[in-house]
Amino acid sequence: MNGNGPSRLVDPLEDPLPGVGTYEDFNTIDWVREKSKDRDRHREITNKSRQSTVALLHSISDAFSGWLLMLLVGLMSGALAGGIDISAHWMTDVKGGLCLRGFWFNHEHCCWLSNETTFQERDRCPQWQSWAELITGKSEGPFAYIMNYLMYIFWALMFSFLAVILVRAFAPYACGSGIPEIKTILSGFIIRGYLGKWTLIIKTITLVLAVSSGLSLGKEGPLVHVACCCANILCHLFTKYRKNEAKRREVSRGDVSYYFPLKTLWRSRLVLFYVEFHTPWHLVELAPFILLGIFGGKTTCLGHYPVIEVLVVAALTALLAYPNSYTRMSGSELISELFNDCSLLDSSQLCGYKQVNTGVDNSLADRPAGPGLYTALWQLALALVFKMMITVITFGMKVPSGLFIPSMAVGAIAGRLLGVGMEQLAYYNHDSVIFKGWCSQGADCITPGLYAMVGAAACLGGVTRMTVSLVVIMFELTGGLEYIVPLMAATMTSKWVADAFGREGIYEAHIRLNGYPFLEPKEEFEHSSLAVDVMRPRRMDPALAVLTQEGMTVGEVESLVESTHFSGFPVVVSSESQRLVGFVLRRDLLISIDNARKRQDGIVSASQVVFTEHTPLLPPDAPPPLRLRCIMDLSPFTVTDHTPMDITVDIFRKLGLRQCLVTHNGRLLGIITKKDILKHMAQMANRDPDSILFN
C-alpha cells in the first residue's frame, strides 16, 4: 500500500492483508461481498487458464474441488453416523448384560448364530448373559431382577455423567440438537468453534453416551450438527472454501440438503420402521385421525433445564423406565414395535389376541383382545405419560439431544392405543351404524399400526411444524397412496392446534430464546412501518457515525472507531453534503491502519485517510496519505426512507444482508441492521426488544 502509487483493489487471490475480509465472532457475514469476491476469484482463474497449461490444470482442479469435497463430506459423515449408530446399539445393550462370544457384540448380533433361540423368545440365547447371571449365576427370581435393575441404573448414570462432563470440559457447543444454531449459522451468523474439530469429536462421543444412557432423546437432530462439522472441517483443505464464508456455508447447505437434511434423516429410518399395511382406511376413521392431530399439536412444551439436573433426570429415567418393557427399550425399537402390523405368528405382546374361528379365511381379521394385549395396553398408557413428561424435561439439557425419535414415540404410543380401541370397538359393534356396510364380522377393518404411524406424524408435526414434507415422508414410509388423506388430516390438524398455543416450532423457539439474529423465512411482516421508522439513529439519538472520503486523519479515524462499537461505517463525500460513497467494515479498517503503521513509511496519526481514487493535493511538508479505497464497498445496499419495511425485510432475507443504508435523494440518513429488524419485530409483537438479542 504505497501512498504515492496508483490505487488498486485487493487481489481476491492474493489478499495482501491477513484478516481483511474476515469477520469477528458473533457477527453476520456480508453475503454480497463474499459472492463478489468469489466471482472475482473465478474470473481471474478463468482468464489465467487461457495463458498456460499449468493455469488450465489449476482451473480444472478448482472446478472439480467442489465435487471432491462433497464426496469427502459424505464419506466422513456416513462413517461417523454408522459408528454412532453401532456404538449406541452396543452400549444400550451393555446396560442389560454382556456377550460371552465377545464383549463387542450387541444382544442381537450375539444371538444371531445361536441354535438355542426359539420363536417365542428369539432374543434369548445362552451366549448372552444378564448382569445377574454374570455376577450371581442366577437368571430368575427377585434377587436377579434387583441386580439387573441396579446395574441398569448404574450404567445409565455412568453414561450420562461422562456425557455431561465431556461437554462441559471440552466442548460446551456440543450440547443440544444443534439445529437452531445450524439454521442461524447458515443464514450468515458466525459462531466460532460451533462447527470445529473439538465440537465434532465431543459431540460424536457424547451423543453415543447420551443415547445409551436411556435418556428420552434421539440422535437424528445432532447428526445434522455432526455432518455440518464434517463439512466445515473439510472445507479448510480447499482454498476456494477456506477463504470464503459464503462458499463454506454453501457446502454446509449442500451437506444438509444432500446428506443429512431433516427429510433425509427421516428417510434413513425407513429400513428400521418400514411397514406394509394390508387394509385401506375408511372415511369414518378420519375422526380418530383428527383426534390424533389435536393430541400431536398439544405436545409442544419446551423444556429448558440446567446442567446439574442431567444426573437426576438420568437416574429418574432409569428408575422409572426399567420396570416397563416399553420404556426400557430404545426409542427406535419402540416405534418399530408400535408400527408393527400383527400377523398370526407374531409373538409380540401387542399381538396378544384371542384366536377366534369365524369360518372366514382371513388370517389378519380383527380379533378380541387377549390377556397379553390388555397387559401391553396398560403398560403403553403408563409409557405415554412417562415419555411425555420426561421428554419435556430432557430436551434442552447440556448433553447432545434430538427430539425426532422421542416425539415420534409419544405420538406412536397414543396412536396405537387409539388404534386398538377402535379395533375392539369395530369387532364388538360391527353391526352398528358407524361400522355397518364396511366392517363385517371376520374382516380386517382397523389397522392399529396405521394409527401409530399417523400419531407419530401428528406429534412430530406439532413439535416441528413440518407439514407437506412430513406427509410425503410418511407416504414413502407406508408405501401406500391411500394413506395420504389420513396423514394430511392429522398433520394439518396438529399444526393448527399447535399454532393456537404458539406459532413457533421447537427450533424457532430455541433460536428466539438464545437471541440469535435469524429472520424466519416463513414469518410474515404484517405491519405498515417504513424504513425511516426502523433505521438508526432515531430522531433523539446522536448523529450517525460516518467517515468522509477525504479530510480525516488516521488519528481521527482511530478515535471514532474506539469511541463506538459499530461493526462498520458509511463513507460520505463530506460532513456537509452527506452524499453516500461506500461502506467500510470496522475490522478491515483497524487491520489496514495497524498494518500501514507497521509497514508503510511515514504513516502517522496526522496522515490523511483517503477513500478516493486519486490522491488529493497535500502540502509539501504533510505526511504521506493512507489510501483505503481498496477496502471500501463501493456498492452498499441502500433503500429510501419511504421504502415499506415488508419489502426491506424481504431484501434482507433473500440477499442475506447484514446491513442496509437508508438515503433520501442520495443523502445518507441512517442504517438498518438485521438486529434492528428483529428488535422492531419483537416490539411489534409486544415483546421486550432488548431481551431477545444474542449477547
C-alpha positions in Angstrom: 0.0 0.0 0.0 2.2 2.8 -1.3 0.8 6.3 -0.6 2.2 7.7 -3.8 1.5 4.8 -6.1 -1.7 4.2 -8.1 -4.8 2.9 -6.4 -5.6 -0.8 -6.7 -8.3 -3.1 -5.5 -7.4 -6.0 -3.2 -6.5 -9.1 -5.3 -9.1 -11.7 -4.5 -6.5 -14.5 -5.0 -3.6 -12.8 -3.1 -5.0 -10.8 -0.3 -2.0 -8.8 1.0 -3.5 -8.2 4.4 -4.3 -11.2 6.5 -7.6 -10.6 8.3 -9.1 -8.2 5.9 -12.4 -9.5 4.6 -12.8 -11.8 7.7 -15.4 -11.3 10.4 -15.4 -11.2 14.2 -17.2 -13.8 16.3 -21.0 -13.3 16.7 -21.2 -11.1 13.6 -23.1 -11.6 10.4 -21.3 -12.1 7.1 -21.8 -9.9 4.1 -23.2 -12.3 1.5 -23.0 -9.8 -1.3 -19.3 -9.1 -0.7 -18.4 -12.8 -0.3 -20.2 -13.6 -3.6 -18.4 -10.7 -5.3 -15.0 -12.0 -4.0 -15.8 -15.4 -5.4 -16.8 -14.1 -8.8 -13.6 -12.0 -9.0 -11.5 -15.1 -8.0 -13.3 -17.3 -10.6 -12.9 -14.6 -13.3 -9.2 -14.4 -12.5 -8.7 -18.2 -12.7 -10.6 -18.4 -16.0 -8.5 -15.6 -17.6 -5.3 -17.1 -16.5 -6.3 -20.6 -17.7 -6.0 -19.4 -21.3 -2.4 -18.4 -20.8 -0.7 -21.7 -19.8 -1.2 -25.4 -19.3 -0.4 -25.1 -15.5 -3.1 -22.4 -15.1 -5.6 -24.6 -17.1 -4.9 -27.6 -14.8 -5.4 -25.2 -11.8 -8.7 -24.1 -13.3 -9.9 -27.7 -13.8 -8.9 -28.7 -10.2 -10.7 -25.7 -8.9 -13.9 -26.7 -10.7 -13.5 -30.3 -9.5 -12.8 -29.4 -5.9 -16.5 -28.9 -5.0 -17.4 -32.5 -6.1 -14.4 -33.9 -4.3 -15.3 -32.0 -1.2 -18.9 -33.2 -1.2 -17.7 -36.8 -1.7 -15.3 -36.5 1.3 -18.1 -34.9 3.4 -20.5 -37.7 2.5 -17.9 -40.4 3.4 -16.9 -38.8 6.7 -20.5 -38.1 7.7 -21.7 -41.6 6.8 -18.8 -43.2 8.6 -19.4 -41.2 11.8 -23.2 -41.8 11.6 -22.6 -45.5 11.2 -20.2 -45.6 14.1 -22.6 -43.7 16.3 -25.4 -46.0 15.5 -23.5 -49.2 16.1 -21.8 -47.9 19.3 -25.2 -46.7 20.7 -26.8 -50.1 20.0 -23.9 -51.9 21.7 -23.8 -49.6 24.8 -27.6 -49.6 25.2 -27.4 -53.4 25.4 -24.5 -53.3 27.8 -26.9 -52.0 30.4 -28.6 -55.4 30.3 -25.7 -57.7 30.1 -22.7 -59.0 28.0 -22.0 -61.4 25.2 -19.8 -64.4 26.1 -18.7 -64.8 22.5 -17.1 -61.4 22.6 -18.0 -58.3 24.6 -18.1 -56.2 21.4 -21.2 -58.0 20.2 -24.6 -56.4 21.0 -27.5 -58.6 22.1 -28.9 -59.1 18.6 -25.6 -60.0 17.0 -24.7 -62.2 19.9 -27.7 -64.4 19.3 -27.6 -64.5 15.5 -25.6 -67.7 15.3 -27.2 -69.4 18.3 -29.2 -72.6 17.7 -30.9 -72.4 21.1 -33.2 -69.4 20.3 -37.0 -70.1 20.0 -39.7 -68.2 18.0 -41.3 -67.0 21.2 -38.0 -65.9 22.8 -35.9 -65.1 19.8 -33.9 -62.6 21.8 -32.8 -65.1 24.4 -29.7 -67.3 24.0 -27.1 -68.8 26.3 -24.3 -66.8 24.7 -25.9 -63.5 26.0 -25.9 -63.3 29.8 -27.5 -60.7 32.0 -25.5 -59.0 34.8 -27.4 -61.1 37.4 -26.2 -64.3 35.6 -22.6 -63.0 35.3 -22.4 -61.8 38.9 -24.6 -64.3 40.9 -25.1 -67.1 38.4 -28.9 -66.8 38.6 -31.2 -65.5 35.8 -34.6 -65.7 37.6 -36.0 -64.6 40.9 -36.3 -61.3 42.9 -32.6 -61.1 43.6 -31.7 -61.4 39.9 -34.3 -58.8 39.0 -33.0 -56.3 41.6 -29.4 -56.9 40.5 -30.2 -56.3 36.8 -32.3 -53.2 37.9 -29.3 -51.7 39.9 -26.8 -52.4 37.0 -29.2 -50.7 34.6 -29.3 -47.6 36.8 -25.5 -47.7 37.3 -24.7 -47.8 33.6 -27.4 -45.1 32.9 -25.8 -42.8 35.5 -22.2 -43.6 34.3 -23.0 -42.8 30.6 -24.9 -39.6 31.4 -22.2 -38.4 33.8 -19.5 -39.0 31.2 -21.6 -37.2 28.6 -22.2 -34.0 30.6 -18.6 -33.9 32.0 -17.1 -34.2 28.5 -19.4 -31.5 27.1 -18.7 -29.1 30.0 -14.9 -29.6 30.0 -14.1 -29.7 26.3 -16.9 -28.5 24.0 -19.9 -26.6 25.5 -21.2 -26.1 22.0 -21.7 -29.9 21.7 -24.9 -29.9 23.8 -28.5 -29.8 22.4 -29.6 -30.8 19.0 -27.6 -28.1 17.1 -30.4 -27.5 14.6 -31.3 -24.0 15.8 -27.7 -22.9 15.7 -27.1 -24.6 12.3 -30.1 -22.7 10.9 -28.6 -19.4 12.2 -25.1 -20.1 11.0 -26.3 -21.0 7.5 -28.2 -17.7 7.4 -24.8 -15.9 7.8 -24.2 -15.6 11.6 -20.7 -16.5 12.9 -20.3 -18.7 16.0 -16.7 -19.6 16.1 -16.0 -23.1 17.3 -19.5 -24.3 16.8 -18.5 -26.4 13.8 -14.9 -27.0 14.9 -13.0 -30.2 15.4 -13.4 -30.3 19.2 -17.1 -29.9 18.9 -17.2 -32.7 16.4 -15.1 -35.1 18.5 -17.0 -34.4 21.7 -20.4 -34.4 20.1 -19.8 -37.8 18.4 -18.6 -39.4 21.7 -21.2 -37.8 24.0 -24.1 -38.4 21.5 -23.4 -42.2 21.9 -23.2 -41.8 25.7 -26.4 -39.7 25.9 -28.5 -42.1 23.7 -27.1 -45.2 25.5 -27.9 -43.7 28.9 -31.6 -44.2 28.2 -32.5 -40.5 28.4 -35.5 -39.7 26.3 -33.7 -38.2 23.4 -32.8 -39.1 19.8 -29.6 -38.9 17.7 -31.2 -37.7 14.4 -31.1 -33.9 15.1 -27.5 -34.0 16.5 -26.4 -35.9 13.4 -27.2 -32.7 11.4 -24.7 -30.9 13.6 -22.1 -33.7 13.2 -22.5 -33.6 9.4 -22.1 -29.8 9.2 -18.9 -30.0 11.4 -17.5 -32.5 8.9 -18.3 -30.1 6.1 -16.7 -27.1 7.8 -13.5 -29.0 8.8 -13.0 -30.5 5.3 -13.6 -27.0 3.7 -10.2 -26.0 5.1 -8.5 -28.4 2.7 -9.6 -26.3 -0.3 -8.5 -22.6 -0.7 -11.8 -21.7 -2.5 -13.8 -22.6 0.5 -11.3 -21.8 3.3 -11.2 -18.1 2.3 -14.9 -17.5 1.6 -17.5 -17.7 4.3 -20.4 -17.8 1.8 -18.9 -20.7 -0.1 -18.3 -22.6 3.1 -22.0 -22.2 4.0 -22.9 -23.4 0.6 -21.1 -26.7 1.3 -22.9 -27.0 4.7 -26.2 -26.2 2.9 -25.4 -28.9 0.4 -24.4 -31.2 3.1 -27.7 -30.6 4.9 -29.5 -30.8 1.6 -27.9 -33.9 0.2 -26.7 -36.0 3.1 -28.4 -35.2 6.4 -31.4 -32.9 5.9 -34.5 -33.3 8.2 -36.1 -35.2 5.3 -33.1 -37.5 4.7 -32.9 -38.2 8.4 -36.4 -39.4 8.3 -35.8 -41.5 5.2 -32.7 -43.0 6.8 -35.1 -44.6 9.3 -37.2 -46.3 6.5 -35.5 -49.7 6.9 -36.0 -49.6 10.6 -39.7 -48.6 10.6 -40.8 -49.9 7.2 -44.3 -51.4 7.5 -46.7 -52.7 4.9 -50.3 -52.2 5.8 -52.8 -54.5 4.1 -56.1 -52.7 4.7 -57.4 -49.4 3.4 -58.8 -46.9 5.8 -62.4 -45.8 5.8 -64.0 -42.3 5.9 -65.3 -42.8 9.5 -61.7 -43.2 10.7 -60.9 -39.6 9.8 -62.4 -38.6 13.2 -59.9 -40.5 15.3 -57.1 -39.5 12.9 -58.0 -35.8 13.5 -58.1 -36.5 17.3 -54.5 -37.7 17.0 -53.7 -34.5 15.2 -55.1 -32.5 18.1 -53.1 -34.6 20.6 -49.9 -34.1 18.5 -50.4 -30.4 18.4 -50.6 -30.1 22.2 -47.3 -31.8 22.9 -45.1 -28.8 22.1 -43.9 -27.6 25.6 -40.2 -26.6 25.6 -38.1 -27.8 28.5 -35.1 -25.7 29.5 -33.2 -27.1 32.5 -29.7 -26.5 33.9 -26.7 -28.9 33.6 -26.9 -30.0 37.2 -30.1 -31.9 36.5 -28.6 -34.3 34.0 -27.7 -36.9 36.6 -31.0 -36.5 38.4 -33.0 -36.9 35.2 -30.9 -39.9 34.1 -31.5 -41.6 37.5 -35.2 -40.8 37.4 -35.5 -42.0 33.8 -33.7 -45.3 34.5 -35.6 -45.8 37.8 -39.0 -45.4 36.1 -38.1 -46.9 32.7 -36.7 -50.3 33.7 -39.9 -51.9 35.1 -41.9 -51.2 31.9 -40.6 -53.1 28.9 -41.9 -50.4 26.5 -39.9 -47.6 28.2 -36.9 -49.8 28.8 -36.3 -50.4 25.1 -34.7 -47.7 22.9 -36.9 -45.2 21.1 -36.4 -46.6 17.6 -37.1 -50.2 18.9 -40.3 -48.9 20.5 -41.5 -47.1 17.3 -40.8 -50.2 15.2 -42.8 -52.3 17.7 -45.7 -49.9 17.6 -45.8 -49.7 13.8 -45.9 -53.5 13.6 -49.0 -55.0 11.8 -49.8 -58.1 13.7 -49.9 -61.5 12.0 -51.0 -64.9 13.5 -47.4 -65.9 14.1 -46.3 -62.7 15.8 -45.1 -63.2 19.4 -45.3 -59.6 20.4 -47.4 -58.7 23.4 -49.2 -56.1 21.3 -50.4 -59.0 19.2 -51.9 -60.9 22.2 -55.3 -61.5 20.6 -57.6 -64.4 21.3 -57.9 -66.9 18.4 -61.4 -67.0 17.0 -62.7 -69.3 14.2 -65.2 -67.2 12.2 -65.4 -69.5 9.3 -63.9 -66.8 7.1 -60.3 -67.4 5.8 -58.7 -64.2 6.9 -55.5 -64.6 8.9 -55.4 -60.8 9.6 -59.1 -60.4 10.7 -59.9 -58.3 13.7 -59.9 -60.4 16.9 -60.9 -59.8 20.5 -58.1 -58.7 22.8 -56.5 -61.3 25.0 -54.7 -61.0 28.4 -51.3 -60.3 26.6 -52.8 -57.3 24.8 -54.5 -55.9 27.9 -51.2 -56.0 29.7 -49.5 -54.3 26.8 -52.2 -51.6 26.8 -51.8 -50.5 30.4 -48.0 -50.6 30.1 -48.3 -48.4 27.0 -50.6 -46.0 28.8 -48.0 -45.6 31.6 -45.3 -45.3 29.0 -47.2 -42.5 27.3 -47.5 -40.4 30.5 -43.8 -41.1 31.3 -42.5 -40.3 27.8 -44.4 -37.0 27.6 -43.2 -35.8 30.9 -39.6 -36.9 30.7 -39.1 -35.7 27.1 -40.1 -32.2 28.0 -37.5 -32.2 30.9 -34.8 -33.9 28.9 -34.8 -31.8 25.7 -32.6 -28.7 26.5 -30.2 -30.3 28.9 -26.5 -29.9 28.4 -26.0 -33.1 26.5 -26.5 -33.8 22.8 -30.2 -34.3 22.4 -32.5 -34.8 19.4 -36.3 -34.6 19.5 -37.4 -36.6 16.5 -37.5 -40.1 17.9 -39.0 -39.1 21.4 -41.7 -37.1 19.6 -42.5 -39.9 17.2 -42.5 -42.4 20.1 -45.1 -40.3 22.1 -47.3 -39.9 19.1 -47.0 -43.6 18.1 -48.0 -44.8 21.6 -51.1 -42.6 21.6 -51.9 -43.8 18.1 -51.5 -47.5 18.9 -53.7 -47.1 22.0 -56.4 -45.4 19.9 -56.0 -47.9 17.1 -56.5 -50.9 19.4 -59.5 -49.1 21.0 -61.1 -48.5 17.5 -60.3 -52.1 16.5 -62.1 -53.5 19.6 -65.0 -51.1 19.1 -65.4 -52.3 15.5 -65.1 -56.0 16.5 -67.8 -55.8 19.1 -70.1 -53.3 17.3 -69.7 -54.3 13.6 -73.5 -54.1 13.2 -73.8 -50.5 14.5 -74.5 -47.6 12.3 -70.8 -46.4 12.3 -69.3 -49.7 11.1 -72.2 -51.3 9.2 -71.5 -51.6 5.5 -67.7 -51.5 5.6 -66.7 -53.6 8.5 -68.3 -57.1 8.7 -67.5 -59.9 11.1 -64.3 -61.7 10.3 -63.0 -58.8 8.2 -59.7 -56.9 8.7 -61.2 -53.4 9.3 -58.9 -51.5 11.6 -55.1 -51.4 11.5 -53.7 -50.3 14.8 -50.2 -49.9 13.3 -51.5 -47.3 10.9 -52.9 -45.3 13.8 -49.4 -45.5 15.5 -47.9 -44.1 12.3 -50.4 -41.3 12.0 -49.9 -40.4 15.7 -46.1 -40.3 15.2 -46.5 -37.9 12.2 -49.0 -35.8 14.1 -46.8 -35.4 17.2 -43.7 -34.6 15.3 -45.7 -32.2 13.1 -46.9 -30.4 16.2 -43.4 -30.1 17.5 -41.5 -29.1 14.3 -44.4 -27.6 12.3 -43.4 -29.7 9.3 -46.5 -30.3 7.1 -46.2 -31.2 3.4 -42.7 -32.8 3.6 -43.9 -34.8 6.6 -46.8 -36.2 4.7 -44.6 -37.1 1.8 -42.1 -38.9 4.1 -44.8 -40.9 5.8 -46.3 -41.8 2.4 -42.9 -43.2 1.5 -42.8 -45.0 4.8 -46.1 -46.8 4.3 -45.7 -47.3 0.5 -49.5 -46.7 0.1 -51.1 -43.8 -1.7 -54.4 -44.5 0.1 -52.9 -43.3 3.5 -52.2 -39.7 2.2 -55.6 -38.3 3.4 -55.4 -39.5 7.0 -51.8 -38.3 7.2 -52.8 -34.9 5.8 -55.8 -34.7 8.2 -53.7 -35.5 11.2 -50.7 -33.4 10.3 -52.6 -30.3 9.4 -54.8 -30.6 12.5 -51.7 -31.0 14.5 -50.2 -27.8 13.1 -53.4 -25.8 13.6 -53.7 -26.9 17.2 -50.0 -26.2 17.9 -50.3 -22.8 16.2 -53.1 -22.0 18.6 -50.7 -22.5 21.5 -47.9 -20.5 19.8 -46.8 -20.1 16.2 -43.2 -21.2 16.7 -41.8 -24.7 16.2 -39.4 -26.1 18.8 -36.3 -25.0 16.8 -37.6 -21.5 16.2 -38.4 -21.2 19.9 -34.8 -22.1 20.7 -33.5 -19.5 18.2 -35.6 -16.8 19.9 -34.7 -17.9 23.4 -31.0 -17.8 22.6 -31.5 -14.4 20.8 -29.8 -15.5 17.5 -30.2 -12.9 14.7 -32.3 -15.2 12.4 -35.1 -14.0 10.1 -37.5 -16.8 9.8 -38.3 -17.2 6.1 -42.0 -18.2 6.7 -42.7 -15.4 9.1 -44.9 -12.6 7.6 -44.1 -8.9 8.3 -47.7 -7.6 8.7 -47.0 -4.0 9.9 -47.1 -0.8 7.8 -43.8 0.5 9.0 -41.4 2.4 6.7 -37.6 2.2 6.7 -37.3 5.6 8.4 -39.2 4.1 11.4 -36.7 1.3 12.0 -33.4 2.9 11.0 -30.8 4.3 13.4 -30.2 7.0 14.5 -33.7 7.8 15.8 -34.9 11.4 16.0 -33.5 12.0 19.5 -30.3 9.9 19.0 -26.8 11.4 18.3 -25.9 11.8 14.6 -24.8 8.7 12.6 -21.0 8.0 12.9 -19.6 8.4 9.4 -16.2 8.7 7.6 -15.5 11.2 4.9 -13.8 10.2 1.7 -11.0 12.7 2.4 -10.1 15.2 5.1 -10.0 12.9 8.1 -6.6 11.9 9.7 -5.6 8.5 10.9 -5.8 9.7 14.5 -9.4 11.0 14.0 -10.5 7.7 12.3 -8.9 5.7 15.2 -10.7 7.9 17.8 -14.0 7.4 16.0 -13.6 3.6 15.9 -12.5 3.4 19.6 -15.4 5.6 20.8 -18.1 3.4 19.1 -19.0 -0.3 18.9 -20.4 -0.3 15.4 -19.3 -3.1 13.0 -19.0 -0.7 10.1 -19.1 2.9 8.9 -20.7 4.6 5.9 -18.3 6.8 3.9 -19.7 10.1 2.6 -18.4 12.8 0.3 -18.2 15.4 3.2 -19.9 16.2 6.5 -21.9 18.9 4.8 -23.2 17.0 1.8 -23.6 13.6 3.5 -23.8 12.1 -0.1 -23.1 8.3 0.2 -19.9 6.9 -1.4 -19.5 3.5 0.2 -19.2 1.4 3.4 -16.2 0.2 5.4 -16.1 -2.6 7.9 -14.7 -1.8 11.3 -12.4 -4.9 11.3 -11.0 -4.1 7.9 -10.4 -0.5 8.9 -8.5 -1.5 12.1 -6.4 -4.1 10.3 -5.5 -1.8 7.5 -4.4 1.1 9.7 -2.4 -1.2 12.0 -0.7 -2.8 9.0 0.1 0.6 7.5 1.6 2.0 10.8 3.9 -1.1 10.9 4.9 -1.5 7.3 4.3 1.8 5.4 6.9 4.6 5.9 5.7 7.9 7.1 2.2 6.9 8.3 1.4 8.7 11.5 -1.7 10.0 13.3 -1.6 13.2 11.2 -1.7 11.3 7.9 -4.8 11.8 5.9 -7.1 8.8 5.3 -8.2 8.8 1.6 -11.1 6.8 0.1 -10.9 8.5 -3.3 -9.4 7.0 -6.5 -7.0 9.9 -6.9 -4.9 11.3 -4.1 -5.8 15.0 -3.2 -3.1 17.7 -3.3 -1.4 18.0 0.0 1.1 20.5 1.5 4.8 19.6 0.8 5.5 19.0 4.5 2.4 16.8 5.0 3.0 13.1 5.9 2.0 10.6 3.1 -1.7 9.7 3.0 -3.2 6.3 3.8 -5.3 5.2 0.9 -8.0 2.7 1.8 -10.3 2.7 -1.2 -9.4 -0.9 -1.7 -11.2 -2.0 1.5 -14.4 0.1 0.8 -17.6 -1.5 -0.5 -18.4 0.8 -3.4 -21.9 -0.5 -3.9 -23.6 -0.9 -0.4 -27.2 -1.8 -0.5 -29.5 1.2 0.0 -33.2 1.8 0.4 -35.0 5.1 0.5 -36.6 6.4 3.8 -40.1 5.7 2.4 -39.4 2.0 1.5 -42.0 -0.2 3.2 -40.4 -2.5 5.9 -42.1 -5.6 4.5 -40.0 -5.1 1.3 -36.9 -4.3 3.3 -37.3 -7.5 5.3 -37.7 -9.4 2.1 -34.5 -7.9 0.8 -32.6 -8.9 3.9 -33.9 -12.5 3.7 -33.3 -13.1 0.0 -29.9 -11.3 -0.2 -28.6 -12.3 3.2 -27.7 -8.6 4.1 -26.0 -7.7 7.3 -26.9 -4.0 7.0 -28.7 -1.7 4.6 -28.2 2.1 4.3 -31.2 4.5 4.2 -31.0 7.5 1.9 -33.2 10.5 0.8 -32.4 11.9 -2.6 -28.9 10.3 -2.4 -28.2 11.9 1.1 -27.4 9.4 3.9 -30.0 9.4 6.7 -29.3 6.2 8.6 -28.6 2.5 8.7 -30.7 -0.7 9.3 -29.1 -3.9 10.5 -30.6 -7.4 10.9 -30.7 -6.8 14.6 -32.7 -3.6 14.2 -35.3 -5.5 12.2 -35.5 -8.3 14.8 -35.9 -5.7 17.6 -38.6 -3.9 15.6 -40.5 -7.2 15.0 -40.2 -8.1 18.7 -41.6 -4.6 19.6 -44.5 -5.1 17.2 -45.2 -8.4 18.9 -45.3 -6.8 22.3 -42.0 -8.5 23.4 -39.1 -6.7 25.1 -36.8 -5.9 22.1 -33.6 -5.8 24.2 -34.1 -9.1 25.9 -34.1 -11.3 22.8 -30.8 -10.5 21.2 -27.7 -12.7 21.5 -25.1 -11.3 23.9 
